[in-house]
Amino acid sequence: MECRGIFKYSCLDFVFTVVGVCAYLFDVGSDLWVAVEFYLHGDFFWFGLVVSFMALPSLVVQMFSWFWFKYDRELEGFKAQTSAEKIVFGGEGRLKLSLLHAFQLGFLLRHISAVEQGFWVWWLGSQAMEYVVYVTHDLSMLRLIEAFCESAPQLTLMLYIMLRTNQARTVQYVSVVASATSIASSVAMYHRSLRSFLPDKDKQGWGSSVVYFLWNLLLITPRMAALALSASSFPCCIAVHFLFLWVPLFLWACLQRTHFMDSTGGEFLYRAVVALIWYFSWFNVAEGRTRWRSVIYHSFMVADGGILLATWWWNRDAELTRSYALPVVAALPSAYLLGLLLKGLYYSCFHPKLWAPPVQVEEDVPDGQVAFRSLPPRTAPPSQLRNKRMASLANIFYSAVPPLPHICLENGNASNGVI
């Protein structure tokens, strides 16, 4: 998968895998509960919106899962190892795989495979540790995609419905909590997955993950709340607002020249999802200095959020919103500012500085002089099974100058960049 001797699968990893499956099933169950409640109460418009916000993101996640299964089956050393995968990949494997994803079950297959293989590795000491870590890394990315394609829009929708109707049933509170939990856990697990590529990951305590979780939560939640508040005043304009931002964000993602997927169609899908993630939160996808890109992004988000709050404030129903208008207007900017401060704290105190001194090599030059040429640090030898998708994202997230010494990509070399 990546570098031998770096990756381990512990009891805690298995627990997180099981918790991730439970959170996924709970999130799906709560969404279905909300849809059924709206249908039974005759709220067919809300029922249609909830179902749409479930079906379309699920289709996107299944497409990523299908693409990755297709890519991985062509890799040397990759083969079905769990009972569920052997059933699917046996015989007419391509047809079974396509049908499984068409029925929206591909993501569930990955969860089942991760739990089964993780159990054998943890409990019986199976030798397939590389494979279970490979699957777990893919799951962390798929959960992140699901969080921003499904959970974030659904949470915004639930907040909008509660504001629009000025009432909320228990099931709506449950859905809000489930969506928030799904987003928070997905962000934390994605960070943990990237951190596992570090050679000294055991020295990275839980403090870094907690701070990472908090600053993302404090930046994402005010964004969704501002969108919901604005939509409660201008319901028809929120779709225009989304398209007005998503299109330039998609073009910006294309200009980053990302190389995450192994096909042109898959890469355009990835860039479209990156643009959707940027609609809610910052996500680094390209090598090079990201400080100014991040400053530009957050400055734009602050300006856009301020416009959303201002339009809601001037067009709100003063009588209905009297109890929460001022606290909300004060709390959302404060939370976002606190999130930015925590982000700065993370990159100052917790983000690993993976700089390694270059190796000096003597070179003969004319006139009897001796010069030294800097060579990048050696990378550890790659293993047979490599998850180059997550390795590339980890290299971007934990990049430094010169190249990272322990993040192995497909060709065994780490690329340059500064975060």
C-alpha positions as CSV (number, residue, x, y, z in Angstrom):
1,M,0.0,0.0,0.0
2,E,2.6,2.5,1.0
3,C,5.8,2.2,3.0
4,R,6.4,-1.0,4.8
5,G,6.7,-0.8,8.6
6,I,4.9,2.5,8.8
7,F,1.3,1.3,8.9
8,K,-0.3,-0.6,11.7
9,Y,-3.8,-1.7,12.4
10,S,-4.6,-1.6,16.1
11,C,-7.7,-2.4,18.3
12,L,-8.5,1.4,18.2
13,D,-8.5,1.3,14.4
14,F,-10.9,-1.6,14.5
15,V,-13.1,0.3,16.9
16,F,-13.2,3.4,14.7
17,T,-14.1,1.2,11.7
18,V,-17.0,-0.3,13.6
19,V,-18.1,3.1,14.9
20,G,-17.9,4.5,11.3
21,V,-20.2,1.7,10.1
22,C,-22.7,2.4,12.9
23,A,-22.6,6.1,12.2
24,Y,-23.2,5.5,8.5
25,L,-26.2,3.2,9.2
26,F,-27.6,5.6,11.8
27,D,-27.3,8.5,9.4
28,V,-29.1,6.6,6.7
29,G,-31.8,5.4,9.1
30,S,-32.4,8.9,10.5
31,D,-32.7,10.3,6.9
32,L,-35.3,7.6,6.0
33,W,-37.1,8.3,9.3
34,V,-37.3,12.0,8.4
35,A,-38.5,11.3,4.9
36,V,-41.2,8.9,6.2
37,E,-42.4,11.5,8.8
38,F,-42.7,14.2,6.1
39,Y,-44.6,11.8,3.9
40,L,-47.0,10.6,6.6
41,H,-47.7,14.3,7.6
42,G,-48.5,15.2,4.0
43,D,-45.5,17.4,3.6
44,F,-44.7,16.0,0.1
45,F,-42.5,18.9,-0.9
46,W,-40.1,18.4,2.0
47,F,-40.3,14.7,1.4
48,G,-39.2,15.1,-2.1
49,L,-36.3,17.4,-1.1
50,V,-35.1,15.0,1.6
51,V,-35.2,12.0,-0.8
52,S,-33.4,14.1,-3.5
53,F,-30.7,15.1,-1.0
54,M,-30.3,11.4,-0.2
55,A,-30.3,9.9,-3.7
56,L,-28.0,12.3,-5.6
57,P,-25.1,12.3,-3.1
58,S,-25.4,8.5,-2.8
59,L,-25.1,8.3,-6.5
60,V,-21.9,10.4,-6.4
61,V,-20.4,8.2,-3.6
62,Q,-21.2,5.0,-5.5
63,M,-19.5,6.4,-8.6
64,F,-16.3,7.0,-6.7
65,S,-16.5,3.6,-5.2
66,W,-17.1,2.0,-8.6
67,F,-14.2,3.9,-10.1
68,W,-11.8,2.9,-7.4
69,F,-12.8,-0.8,-7.5
70,K,-12.2,-0.6,-11.3
71,Y,-8.8,1.0,-10.9
72,D,-7.7,-1.3,-8.1
73,R,-8.6,-4.6,-9.8
74,E,-5.9,-3.7,-12.4
75,L,-3.2,-3.3,-9.7
76,E,-0.7,-5.9,-9.1
77,G,-1.2,-7.5,-5.7
78,F,-4.8,-6.4,-5.4
79,K,-7.4,-9.2,-5.1
80,A,-10.6,-9.8,-3.2
81,Q,-9.9,-11.0,0.3
82,T,-13.1,-10.8,2.2
83,S,-16.1,-13.1,1.9
84,A,-18.3,-10.3,0.5
85,E,-15.8,-9.3,-2.1
86,K,-15.2,-12.9,-3.2
87,I,-18.9,-13.3,-3.8
88,V,-19.1,-10.0,-5.8
89,F,-15.9,-10.4,-7.8
90,G,-16.3,-14.1,-8.6
91,G,-17.6,-15.1,-12.0
92,E,-19.0,-12.1,-13.9
93,G,-17.3,-9.7,-11.4
94,R,-17.7,-6.6,-13.5
95,L,-21.4,-7.1,-14.0
96,K,-22.0,-7.9,-10.3
97,L,-19.9,-4.9,-9.2
98,S,-21.9,-2.6,-11.5
99,L,-25.2,-3.9,-10.3
100,L,-24.2,-3.6,-6.7
101,H,-23.3,0.1,-7.2
102,A,-26.4,0.7,-9.3
103,F,-28.5,-0.5,-6.3
104,Q,-26.5,1.9,-4.0
105,L,-24.8,-0.9,-2.1
106,G,-21.1,-0.5,-3.1
107,F,-20.4,1.8,-0.2
108,L,-22.0,-0.7,2.2
109,L,-19.8,-3.4,0.7
110,R,-16.7,-1.4,1.6
111,H,-17.9,-1.0,5.2
112,I,-18.6,-4.8,5.5
113,S,-15.2,-5.6,4.0
114,A,-13.4,-3.2,6.3
115,V,-15.1,-4.7,9.4
116,E,-14.5,-8.3,8.4
117,Q,-10.9,-7.9,7.4
118,G,-10.2,-5.6,10.4
119,F,-11.6,-8.3,12.7
120,W,-9.3,-11.0,11.3
121,V,-6.3,-8.7,11.5
122,W,-6.9,-7.5,15.0
123,W,-8.3,-10.7,16.6
124,L,-6.4,-13.5,14.8
125,G,-3.3,-11.6,13.7
126,S,-4.0,-12.1,10.0
127,Q,-1.2,-11.2,7.6
128,A,-3.5,-9.0,5.4
129,M,-2.8,-5.8,7.3
130,E,-1.8,-3.9,4.2
131,Y,-5.1,-4.7,2.6
132,V,-7.3,-3.6,5.6
133,V,-5.3,-0.3,5.9
134,Y,-5.8,0.2,2.1
135,V,-9.6,-0.3,2.5
136,T,-9.7,1.9,5.6
137,H,-8.0,4.8,3.8
138,D,-10.4,4.6,0.9
139,L,-13.3,4.6,3.4
140,S,-12.1,7.7,5.1
141,M,-12.1,9.6,1.8
142,L,-15.5,8.2,0.8
143,R,-16.9,9.3,4.2
144,L,-15.5,12.8,3.6
145,I,-17.1,12.9,0.2
146,E,-20.4,11.7,1.6
147,A,-20.2,14.2,4.5
148,F,-20.0,17.2,2.2
149,C,-22.2,15.9,-0.6
150,E,-25.0,14.5,1.6
151,S,-24.7,15.4,5.3
152,A,-23.8,19.1,4.9
153,P,-26.7,19.9,2.4
154,Q,-29.1,17.8,4.5
155,L,-28.1,19.7,7.7
156,T,-28.6,23.0,5.9
157,L,-32.0,21.7,4.7
158,M,-33.1,20.7,8.1
159,L,-32.1,24.0,9.6
160,Y,-33.9,25.8,6.8
161,I,-37.1,23.7,7.4
162,M,-37.0,24.5,11.1
163,L,-36.5,28.2,10.4
164,R,-39.1,28.3,7.7
165,T,-41.9,26.5,9.6
166,N,-40.8,28.0,13.0
167,Q,-41.2,24.6,14.5
168,A,-39.4,21.3,14.8
169,R,-40.3,17.7,15.6
170,T,-38.1,15.3,17.5
171,V,-37.1,13.5,14.3
172,Q,-35.7,16.8,12.9
173,Y,-33.5,17.3,15.9
174,V,-32.3,13.8,15.5
175,S,-31.5,14.4,11.9
176,V,-29.6,17.5,12.7
177,V,-27.5,15.8,15.3
178,A,-26.9,12.8,13.1
179,S,-25.7,15.0,10.2
180,A,-23.5,17.0,12.4
181,T,-22.0,13.9,14.0
182,S,-21.4,12.4,10.5
183,I,-19.6,15.5,9.3
184,A,-17.5,15.8,12.4
185,S,-16.5,12.1,12.5
186,S,-15.7,12.1,8.8
187,V,-13.4,15.1,9.1
188,A,-11.7,13.6,12.1
189,M,-11.2,10.2,10.4
190,Y,-9.9,11.7,7.2
191,H,-7.3,13.6,9.3
192,R,-6.4,10.4,11.1
193,S,-6.0,8.6,7.8
194,L,-3.7,11.3,6.5
195,R,-1.7,11.3,9.7
196,S,-1.1,7.5,9.4
197,F,1.2,8.3,6.5
198,L,3.7,10.0,8.8
199,P,6.6,7.8,9.9
200,D,6.3,9.2,13.5
201,K,2.5,9.1,13.6
202,D,2.6,7.6,17.2
203,K,4.2,10.9,18.4
204,Q,1.2,12.8,17.0
205,G,-1.1,12.9,20.0
206,W,-4.9,13.2,20.0
207,G,-4.5,16.9,20.6
208,S,-3.8,17.6,16.9
209,S,-6.9,15.7,15.9
210,V,-9.1,17.4,18.4
211,V,-7.9,20.9,17.3
212,Y,-8.4,19.9,13.7
213,F,-11.9,18.6,14.4
214,L,-12.8,21.8,16.3
215,W,-11.6,24.4,13.8
216,N,-13.3,22.5,11.0
217,L,-16.5,22.3,13.0
218,L,-16.4,26.0,13.9
219,L,-15.8,27.0,10.3
220,I,-18.4,24.6,8.6
221,T,-21.3,25.1,11.1
222,P,-21.6,28.9,10.7
223,R,-21.4,28.5,7.0
224,M,-24.3,26.1,6.9
225,A,-26.3,28.2,9.4
226,A,-25.8,31.3,7.3
227,L,-27.0,29.5,4.2
228,A,-30.1,28.2,6.0
229,L,-30.9,31.7,7.4
230,S,-30.6,33.3,4.0
231,A,-32.7,30.6,2.4
232,S,-35.4,31.1,4.9
233,S,-35.8,34.7,3.6
234,F,-35.1,34.0,-0.1
235,P,-36.0,30.3,-0.8
236,C,-35.6,30.5,-4.5
237,C,-32.3,32.3,-4.5
238,I,-30.3,29.7,-2.7
239,A,-30.1,27.5,-5.8
240,V,-28.9,30.5,-7.8
241,H,-26.3,31.3,-5.1
242,F,-25.0,27.7,-5.2
243,L,-24.6,27.7,-8.9
244,F,-23.1,31.2,-8.9
245,L,-20.4,30.0,-6.6
246,W,-20.0,26.4,-7.6
247,V,-19.2,27.1,-11.3
248,P,-16.2,29.4,-10.6
249,L,-15.1,27.0,-7.8
250,F,-15.2,24.1,-10.3
251,L,-13.1,26.1,-12.8
252,W,-10.7,26.9,-10.0
253,A,-10.4,23.2,-9.2
254,C,-9.7,22.5,-12.9
255,L,-7.0,25.2,-12.9
256,Q,-5.3,23.3,-10.0
257,R,-4.5,20.5,-12.4
258,T,-5.4,17.8,-9.9
259,H,-4.4,14.2,-10.6
260,F,-6.4,12.2,-8.0
261,M,-8.3,9.8,-10.3
262,D,-6.9,7.4,-13.0
263,S,-9.3,8.4,-15.7
264,T,-10.5,11.7,-17.3
265,G,-14.1,11.2,-16.3
266,G,-13.2,10.3,-12.8
267,E,-11.0,13.4,-12.5
268,F,-13.8,15.7,-13.6
269,L,-16.1,14.1,-11.1
270,Y,-13.5,14.6,-8.4
271,R,-13.1,18.3,-9.3
272,A,-16.8,18.8,-9.2
273,V,-16.9,17.3,-5.7
274,V,-14.0,19.5,-4.7
275,A,-16.0,22.5,-5.8
276,L,-18.9,21.3,-3.7
277,I,-16.6,20.9,-0.7
278,W,-15.3,24.4,-1.2
279,Y,-18.8,25.7,-1.0
280,F,-18.8,24.6,2.6
281,S,-15.2,24.4,3.7
282,W,-11.5,24.6,2.6
283,F,-9.9,21.5,1.1
284,N,-6.4,21.5,-0.2
285,V,-6.0,19.6,-3.5
286,A,-2.8,20.9,-5.1
287,E,0.8,21.1,-4.4
288,G,2.6,24.4,-3.7
289,R,2.1,27.2,-1.3
290,T,-1.4,27.2,0.0
291,R,-1.3,30.0,2.5
292,W,-2.4,32.7,0.1
293,R,-4.9,30.4,-1.5
294,S,-6.4,29.7,1.9
295,V,-6.4,33.5,2.8
296,I,-8.2,34.3,-0.4
297,Y,-10.7,31.5,0.1
298,H,-11.5,32.5,3.7
299,S,-11.7,36.2,2.8
300,F,-14.3,35.3,0.2
301,M,-16.2,33.1,2.6
302,V,-16.3,35.8,5.2
303,A,-17.6,38.3,2.7
304,D,-20.2,35.9,1.3
305,G,-21.3,34.9,4.8
306,G,-21.7,38.5,5.7
307,I,-23.9,39.2,2.7
308,L,-26.0,36.1,3.5
309,L,-26.5,37.3,7.1
310,A,-27.2,40.8,6.1
311,T,-29.9,39.8,3.6
312,W,-31.5,37.6,6.2
313,W,-31.4,40.4,8.8
314,W,-33.1,43.0,6.6
315,N,-35.7,40.6,5.3
316,R,-36.5,38.6,8.4
317,D,-39.8,38.5,10.2
318,A,-38.9,40.6,13.3
319,E,-41.7,39.2,15.4
320,L,-40.9,35.5,14.7
321,T,-37.1,35.9,15.0
322,R,-37.0,38.2,18.0
323,S,-35.9,35.4,20.4
324,Y,-32.8,34.3,18.4
325,A,-31.9,37.0,15.8
326,L,-29.3,39.0,17.8
327,P,-27.7,35.9,19.4
328,V,-27.4,34.3,16.0
329,V,-25.9,37.3,14.3
330,A,-23.3,37.6,17.1
331,A,-22.6,33.9,17.4
332,L,-22.0,33.0,13.8
333,P,-19.2,35.5,13.0
334,S,-17.6,34.8,16.4
335,A,-17.6,31.1,15.8
336,Y,-16.0,31.5,12.4
337,L,-13.4,33.8,13.8
338,L,-12.6,31.3,16.6
339,G,-12.4,28.6,13.9
340,L,-9.8,30.7,12.0
341,L,-7.8,31.2,15.2
342,L,-7.8,27.5,16.0
343,K,-6.8,26.8,12.4
344,G,-3.8,29.1,12.9
345,L,-3.0,27.3,16.2
346,Y,-3.1,23.9,14.5
347,Y,-0.7,24.9,11.7
348,S,1.6,26.7,14.2
349,C,1.7,24.1,17.0
350,F,0.3,20.7,15.8
351,H,0.9,20.4,12.1
352,P,4.1,18.3,11.6
353,K,7.0,20.2,10.0
354,L,8.4,17.4,7.9
355,W,11.6,19.0,6.8
356,A,14.6,16.8,6.3
357,P,18.1,18.2,5.4
358,P,19.2,17.3,1.9
359,V,22.2,15.0,1.3
360,Q,25.3,16.9,0.2
361,V,27.2,15.3,-2.7
362,E,30.5,16.5,-4.0
363,E,30.8,17.5,-7.7
364,D,33.8,18.4,-9.7
365,V,33.6,21.7,-11.6
366,P,36.2,23.5,-13.8
367,D,39.0,25.6,-12.4
368,G,39.8,23.1,-9.7
369,Q,36.8,24.1,-7.5
370,V,34.5,21.7,-5.6
371,A,30.8,22.2,-5.5
372,F,28.1,20.5,-3.5
373,R,24.8,19.4,-5.0
374,S,21.7,18.8,-2.8
375,L,19.9,15.5,-3.2
376,P,16.4,14.9,-1.8
377,P,16.1,12.5,1.1
378,R,15.6,8.9,0.2
379,T,12.1,7.5,0.4
380,A,11.4,4.2,2.0
381,P,10.8,1.3,-0.4
382,P,7.2,1.1,-1.5
383,S,5.2,-2.0,-0.8
384,Q,3.4,-4.1,-3.4
385,L,0.0,-2.7,-2.6
386,R,-0.1,1.1,-2.5
387,N,-3.0,3.4,-2.0
388,K,-1.6,6.2,-4.1
389,R,-4.9,8.2,-3.9
390,M,-4.5,8.9,-0.2
391,A,-0.7,9.0,-0.4
392,S,-1.0,11.9,-2.8
393,L,-3.4,13.8,-0.6
394,A,-1.2,13.1,2.4
395,N,1.8,14.4,0.5
396,I,-0.1,17.6,-0.3
397,F,-1.3,18.0,3.3
398,Y,2.0,17.3,5.0
399,S,4.3,18.7,2.2
400,A,7.6,20.4,2.9
401,V,10.8,21.4,1.1
402,P,12.7,19.3,0.2
403,P,10.5,16.3,-0.7
404,L,8.9,14.3,2.1
405,P,11.1,11.4,3.1
406,H,8.5,8.9,4.1
407,I,5.4,9.4,1.9
408,C,5.6,6.9,-0.9
409,L,3.7,7.4,-4.1
410,E,3.3,5.1,-7.0
411,N,6.8,5.7,-8.3
412,G,8.3,5.7,-4.8
413,N,9.1,9.5,-4.8
414,A,7.4,12.3,-2.8
415,S,6.7,15.5,-4.6
416,N,7.5,19.1,-3.6
417,G,5.2,21.6,-2.0
418,V,4.7,23.8,1.0
419,I,1.6,24.1,3.2
